[in-house]
């Protein structure tokens, strides 16, 4: 019984979502454009709830590289796996994340990261 409980507790910890509705401890303003993110390097304390407020300064890339703009996005790679999609020019979107995993992580815009330098480093200390 004890092993089952420990296995469940470990699985819950590993697979728990880091997005939260908790009150943020800090707010980080991020601008995104075809020139990248500003800031493109962010350090936050482990265990804190961070409100990321992302504003698109341009149209980003169009769907299929043709007509029909999809804007930018903000994706914090695994283990966070947090995505804010379709941020259009002049629009601001927010996401609150509990910084539960220590280490160095990439954030990027999967839409246009192969074409433009839209990536950055997130350090959780």
Residue pairs with C-beta under 8 A, 6 or more apart in sequence:
14 79
16 100
18 79
18 80
18 81
18 82
18 97
18 98
18 99
18 100
18 101
19 82
19 95
19 96
19 97
19 98
20 49
20 96
20 97
20 98
21 96
22 49
22 96
22 98
23 49
24 49
24 50
24 51
24 96
25 45
25 48
25 49
25 50
26 44
26 48
26 49
26 50
26 51
27 50
27 51
27 53
28 42
28 44
28 50
28 51
28 52
28 53
29 53
29 55
30 37
30 38
30 39
30 42
30 52
30 53
30 54
30 55
30 74
31 37
31 38
31 54
31 55
31 56
31 57
32 38
32 54
32 55
32 56
32 57
32 60
32 72
32 74
32 87
32 109
32 118
33 56
33 57
33 58
33 72
34 58
34 60
34 61
34 112
34 116
34 118
35 116
35 117
36 116
36 117
36 118
36 119
36 120
37 74
37 107
37 118
37 119
37 120
39 120
40 119
40 120
40 121
41 120
41 121
41 123
42 107
42 120
42 121
42 122
42 123
43 122
43 123
43 124
43 125
44 50
44 99
44 122
44 123
44 124
44 125
45 99
45 124
45 125
46 99
46 100
46 101
46 102
46 124
46 125
47 98
47 99
47 100
48 98
48 99
49 96
49 97
49 98
49 99
50 96
50 97
50 98
50 99
51 94
51 95
51 96
52 74
52 84
52 94
52 95
52 96
52 97
53 92
53 93
53 94
54 72
54 74
54 84
54 87
54 92
54 93
54 94
54 95
55 87
55 90
55 91
55 92
56 71
56 72
56 87
56 88
56 89
56 90
56 91
57 89
58 89
59 69
59 71
59 88
59 89
60 69
60 70
60 71
60 72
60 87
60 88
60 89
60 109
60 111
60 112
61 69
61 70
61 72
61 111
61 112
61 115
61 116
62 68
62 69
62 70
63 69
63 70
69 88
69 89
70 85
70 86
70 111
71 85
71 86
71 87
71 88
71 89
71 91
71 111
72 87
72 109
72 111
72 112
72 118
73 83
73 84
73 85
73 86
73 87
73 109
73 110
73 111
74 83
74 84
74 87
74 93
74 95
74 107
74 109
75 82
75 83
75 84
75 107
75 108
75 109
75 110
76 82
76 83
76 97
76 105
76 106
76 107
76 122
77 105
77 106
77 107
77 108
79 101
80 97
80 101
80 105
82 95
82 97
84 93
84 94
84 95
87 93
99 124
101 124
102 124
102 125
103 123
103 124
104 121
104 122
104 123
104 124
105 121
105 122
105 123
105 124
106 119
106 120
106 121
106 122
107 119
107 120
107 121
107 122
108 118
108 119
108 120
109 116
109 118
109 119
112 118
113 119
